[in-house]
Amino acid sequence: MESTKRATLAVPGARLYYELCGSGPLLLVLQGGEGDAGRTAALVRELRDRYTMLTYDRRGLSRSTVDEPMPPITIETHADDVHRLLAAVTGEPATLLGSSFGGLVGLVLATAHPDQVATLVTHEPPALGVLPGPERARAERVLLDLEATFREEGWAAAFKKLAEATGAGYDDREPEVELPPPLSPERIANMKFLFTHDLPAVRTCRLDAGALATLRGGPVRVVPAAGHTTARDFFDHRCAAEIARLLGTELAEFPGGHNGLTMRPKAFTRRLLDVIGVPG
């Protein structure tokens, strides 16, 4: 059994918990939703023979703590955390896989610190600023409704709406993938943090088409990606497609839907290696 290094890193206003395992060039997984370092354990197992896998808990989730009083958290805050985490573990540009919320964090990091990113696979990032005005307004209304549902009805009702919005389900999964257990107190706390702090950060993120244009022709290879079964009108899918158009590249299709990297880790890994350019 390969050993896993578990450590914490002090960053401005927080302490980040992270895990390192495997060998080879560094690959950082940026989790979506309220996911922490363990959310993509199956994917990590598939990749650790080829890569040194880095996962972490975003500030405020699970084992990553925040200082009080806590100022508003932005996507730029999270991107700066990742910048400092990468600087602590490697001096070389890394490969990044960002899912949903994590994909947006990866894009902001790549625009701010392109020297740290070799390849970014950004899977259905909610980069609302790249959408045409009416589409962006509709997406923002969805997020505002989720935040209001959380305040008025609680996390369970908001979580149900979030699953419906993303189309994420458990039917399309590989045989080895087990259904998730009932939500633990820790994950419920993460869910509450997501609806209170991180969804508003998505709405107020400053990344737009102009900022994204700085990546075109630059040193960072950006691979916009979306799930095969994700609804084409879901705003995260639309964001990925619009990013591909703005960067003059193709949208990479991955197995499964919005949560394909957790429900179909083997197939997702094969496709990831294919788009990165590593023989399977």
C-alpha positions in Angstrom: 0.0 0.0 0.0 1.4 3.4 -1.0 1.8 5.9 1.8 -0.1 9.1 1.8 1.5 12.3 3.1 -1.0 14.3 5.2 -0.1 17.9 6.2 -1.4 21.4 6.7 -0.3 24.7 5.2 -0.9 28.1 6.8 -2.3 30.7 4.3 -3.6 34.1 4.9 -6.8 33.7 7.0 -6.8 29.9 7.0 -5.0 26.6 7.4 -5.3 24.1 4.5 -5.3 20.4 4.9 -3.8 18.5 1.9 -2.8 15.0 0.9 0.0 13.8 -1.4 0.5 10.3 -2.8 1.9 8.5 -5.8 4.9 9.3 -8.0 5.6 11.2 -11.1 4.7 14.7 -12.2 2.2 16.6 -10.0 -1.5 16.5 -10.7 -3.8 18.6 -8.5 -7.5 17.8 -8.3 -9.7 20.8 -7.5 -12.9 19.5 -6.1 -16.4 20.6 -7.0 -19.3 21.4 -4.7 -18.6 20.7 -1.0 -16.1 18.0 -1.9 -12.9 17.7 0.2 -9.6 15.9 -0.4 -11.3 12.4 -0.1 -14.1 13.1 -2.6 -12.1 11.7 -5.6 -10.3 8.9 -3.8 -11.2 6.4 -6.6 -9.8 8.7 -9.3 -6.6 9.2 -7.2 -6.2 5.4 -7.0 -6.4 5.2 -10.8 -3.8 7.9 -11.4 -1.2 7.5 -8.6 1.0 5.1 -10.5 1.5 7.9 -13.1 1.3 11.0 -11.1 2.0 12.5 -7.7 -1.6 13.2 -6.7 -2.4 16.3 -4.7 -5.8 16.9 -3.2 -6.9 19.3 -0.5 -9.8 20.6 1.5 -10.8 24.0 0.5 -10.8 26.6 3.3 -13.8 26.1 5.5 -14.4 22.5 4.5 -13.7 19.4 6.6 -10.1 19.7 8.0 -9.3 23.1 6.6 -10.0 25.9 9.1 -10.7 29.6 8.7 -9.7 32.4 11.0 -12.3 34.6 12.7 -13.5 37.1 12.0 -13.8 35.8 8.4 -13.9 38.3 5.6 -16.0 37.4 2.5 -14.6 34.5 0.5 -14.1 35.0 -3.2 -13.0 32.7 -6.0 -9.8 34.8 -6.0 -9.3 33.8 -2.3 -9.5 30.1 -3.3 -7.2 30.7 -6.3 -4.6 32.3 -4.0 -4.8 29.4 -1.6 -4.0 27.0 -4.5 -1.2 29.3 -5.6 0.4 29.0 -2.2 -0.3 25.3 -1.9 1.4 24.6 -5.3 4.3 26.8 -4.3 4.8 24.8 -1.1 4.9 21.4 -2.9 6.5 22.0 -6.3 8.6 24.4 -8.2 7.4 23.2 -11.6 4.2 23.9 -13.6 1.6 21.3 -12.6 -1.3 19.6 -14.3 -4.7 20.6 -12.8 -8.1 18.8 -13.0 -10.8 21.1 -11.8 -14.4 19.9 -11.5 -17.3 22.4 -11.4 -16.4 24.9 -8.7 -12.8 23.7 -8.8 -12.7 24.2 -12.5 -13.5 27.9 -12.0 -10.9 28.2 -9.3 -8.4 26.6 -11.7 -9.2 29.2 -14.4 -8.7 32.1 -12.1 -5.4 30.6 -10.9 -4.3 30.2 -14.5 -5.0 33.8 -15.3 -3.2 35.1 -12.2 -0.3 32.6 -12.1 0.2 31.0 -15.5 3.7 30.0 -14.5 2.3 27.4 -12.1 0.0 25.7 -14.6 1.1 23.5 -17.5 -2.3 22.0 -18.3 -5.7 22.8 -16.8 -8.6 20.4 -17.6 -11.7 22.4 -16.5 -14.8 20.2 -16.3 -18.0 22.2 -16.4 -16.8 25.3 -14.5 -19.5 27.8 -13.5 -17.6 30.7 -15.2 -20.8 32.8 -15.5 -18.9 35.8 -16.8 -18.2 34.2 -20.1 -21.9 33.7 -20.9 -24.0 36.2 -22.9 -26.0 38.6 -20.7 -29.3 36.8 -20.7 -27.8 33.4 -20.1 -25.7 34.8 -17.2 -28.7 36.4 -15.7 -30.6 33.1 -15.8 -27.7 31.2 -14.2 -27.4 33.8 -11.4 -31.1 33.4 -10.7 -30.5 29.7 -10.2 -27.8 30.4 -7.7 -29.8 33.0 -5.9 -32.7 30.6 -5.6 -30.4 28.0 -4.1 -29.1 30.4 -1.6 -32.6 31.5 -0.7 -33.8 27.9 -0.4 -30.9 27.2 2.0 -31.8 30.2 4.2 -35.5 29.5 4.2 -35.8 25.7 4.1 -32.3 24.4 5.1 -29.5 22.5 3.6 -31.4 19.4 2.6 -33.9 21.3 0.4 -31.1 23.3 -1.2 -29.0 20.2 -1.8 -31.9 18.6 -3.5 -32.3 21.6 -5.8 -28.6 21.7 -6.5 -28.6 18.0 -7.6 -31.6 18.7 -9.8 -29.9 21.7 -11.4 -26.7 19.9 -12.1 -28.4 16.7 -13.2 -25.9 14.8 -11.0 -27.2 11.3 -10.1 -26.1 7.9 -9.0 -27.6 5.6 -11.7 -24.9 6.2 -14.3 -22.0 4.7 -12.4 -19.4 2.0 -12.8 -20.1 -1.3 -11.0 -17.4 -0.8 -8.4 -18.7 2.6 -7.4 -20.8 2.4 -4.3 -23.7 4.7 -3.5 -22.6 7.5 -1.1 -23.4 6.9 2.5 -25.9 9.1 4.4 -24.4 12.6 4.8 -22.1 12.8 7.9 -22.2 15.8 10.2 -18.9 16.9 8.6 -20.4 16.9 5.1 -23.5 18.7 6.2 -21.3 21.4 7.7 -19.5 21.5 4.3 -22.8 21.9 2.5 -23.8 24.8 4.8 -20.5 26.5 4.1 -21.0 26.0 0.3 -24.4 27.6 0.3 -23.3 30.4 2.7 -20.0 31.4 1.2 -19.0 29.6 -1.9 -22.1 29.9 -4.1 -22.1 33.7 -3.6 -18.4 33.7 -4.6 -19.4 32.1 -7.9 -21.9 34.8 -8.6 -19.4 37.6 -7.9 -16.4 36.1 -9.6 -14.7 38.6 -11.9 -13.5 36.2 -14.5 -15.0 37.2 -17.9 -14.3 36.8 -21.6 -11.6 39.5 -21.5 -9.7 37.8 -18.6 -10.0 34.5 -20.3 -8.6 35.9 -23.5 -5.3 36.3 -21.8 -4.9 32.5 -21.8 -5.3 32.2 -25.5 -1.9 31.5 -27.1 -0.2 31.6 -23.7 1.9 29.0 -21.8 -1.1 27.3 -20.1 -2.9 24.6 -22.1 -6.6 24.9 -21.2 -8.9 21.9 -22.0 -12.6 22.9 -21.5 -14.5 19.7 -20.8 -18.1 18.5 -20.2 -19.9 15.3 -19.4 -21.4 13.2 -22.2 -24.8 13.0 -20.4 -24.9 16.6 -19.0 -27.9 18.6 -20.3 -26.6 20.9 -23.0 -28.6 23.8 -21.7 -27.2 23.5 -18.1 -25.2 26.6 -17.5 -22.0 24.8 -16.4 -22.0 22.9 -19.8 -22.7 26.2 -21.6 -19.8 27.8 -19.8 -17.4 25.0 -20.9 -18.6 25.3 -24.5 -18.3 29.1 -24.4 -14.7 28.8 -23.0 -13.8 26.4 -25.8 -15.2 28.9 -28.4 -13.3 31.9 -26.8 -10.0 29.9 -26.7 -10.4 28.6 -30.2 -10.3 24.9 -29.1 -12.7 22.0 -29.0 -14.9 21.0 -26.1 -13.6 17.7 -24.7 -16.4 15.2 -23.9 -15.9 13.0 -20.8 -17.9 9.9 -19.7 -20.9 10.4 -17.4 -22.4 13.7 -16.4 -21.6 16.6 -14.1 -20.2 14.1 -11.5 -18.6 11.7 -13.9 -15.2 11.9 -12.2 -16.7 10.3 -9.0 -19.3 8.0 -10.6 -17.2 6.8 -13.5 -13.6 7.1 -12.3 -12.0 4.4 -14.5 -13.5 5.7 -17.7 -12.9 9.3 -16.6 -9.3 8.5 -16.0 -8.8 7.0 -19.5 -10.3 10.0 -21.1 -8.3 12.3 -18.9 -5.0 10.6 -19.9 -6.1 10.8 -23.5 -6.8 14.6 -23.5 -3.6 15.3 -21.5 -1.7 13.2 -24.0 -0.5 10.3 -21.9 -0.8 6.8 -23.4 -3.4 4.7 -21.6 
